[in-house]
Amino acid sequence: MGAWGSAPWHNDGAADWFAEVFEGIDIDAHISSAFEHDDDYDRIRAAGYLLAVLGHSTVWPGDLERLDDHLERGIELMTEMVEEDSEFLELWEDEPEVVDAVRAEIAALEARLDGEDDDEDGDDE
């Protein structure tokens, strides 16, 4: 078994397992669908969560060439959600906890896009 780090996805066995788990799921279509409408806030955040959690090259069940585009679109949409006077903030009555949560989700996507958190234990690949 090839291993290159201590994160759960840093080995060939895990990479193969993730591929088996997600076999037949068109994650790219699901993410694209969630990002189709910029006011579908619940789906946008849910898709962003999947991108943050699954967006590792050895885990991502979709086309790796599309991953960065998905991340960029998620960052764009979620940033718009927390801009002053947005409909999203109006719906949530500017609830600070929700705003902080969305900002943290944006930061996670940005880190994923920059490759800063590809492993959670601080080891570089």
N, C-alpha and C positions, 0 to 999 in steps of 0.2 A: 504494500500500500504506500503510495506517495503522500507525504505530508509536508506542508511548508509553513505551518504556524499552529498556534494552539487554539484558535477559534474553532467552533464545531464544524464549520464549513471548509476548513483548511486541509482537506485531505480527499484523496480520490474516492474513497468509499462513501463519504458524505455527498460528494458531488454526484455520484451515480445514484444514490438513494433519492436525492432531491429530484433528479431527472425522472425517476420512476414515479414518484409521488405526483408530480405535475404533468405526467404524460397525458396528452389529449386535451389539455386545457389551453385555450388560446388567450393567454393573459394579455397579450398586446391588444387584442380586440376589446377585452373588458376594460383595460385602462383607457384606451382611446374613446370608448363609449362614455366612460365616466367623465372624461374631460371635454366631451362634445359641447356641453352647455355650461357657460361660465357662471350660471346661477344655480347649479345643482350641487349645492354646498356639501350635503351629506355624502354624496357619491365621490365628490372631489377629495374630501378628507379621507374617505375610506381607501380610495385608490392611492393617495399619497402615503398612507400607512403601509400598504403592500409594497410600494416602491422603496420605502425606507427599510423595511424589514427584509424583503427578498432581493433587493437590488445589488447583490454581490454577484460577481461574474460566475462563480461556481454554483450559485443557488438560483439565479434568475431563470424562470421557466419560459421566458420568451426569447425574442430575437435580441441578442446583445447589442446589435447595431442600432436598435430603436430605444434602448434603455436611457441613454442620455437625453434624447428628445422627450421622452416621457417625464424624466426628472425636471427638465427645463420647463415644460408645460405645467407641471404640478406646482413648481415654485412660482411661476407667473400667476396662475389662477389663485393660489392661496395668498400671495402677496396682495392681489387686488381685493381679496376678501377682508383684509385687515387695514386697508387704506381708509383714511378719514372719510366719513359720510357714505360708506359702502352700505349696500342693502343687507349684507351679511351682518355687519355690526348693528344695524338698525333692528334686525330680527332678534339679535341677542342683547339688545339694549346696552351695547358697549360693555358687556360683562367682562371685567378684567381677567377673570380666570379663563374664559374662553379665548380672549385675545392672546393671552400668554401661551395657551396651549397651541393655538394655530401658529404663533411665532416660533415655538419650539419645533413644531412639525416642519415648518419651512427650513429652519436651521438643520434639521436632520436630513432633509432632501438636499440642501446645499452641500452638506458634508459628504453625502453619498456621491453627489455629482463630482465633487473635488477629490473623491477617493480618500478623504481624511479619516473615515471611520470604517474602512473595509474590514478591519478586525477590531473587536471590542476590548482586546486585552493590551493594546498598545504596540504590538509587534508589527513591523512593516513586512510586506510580502516581498 
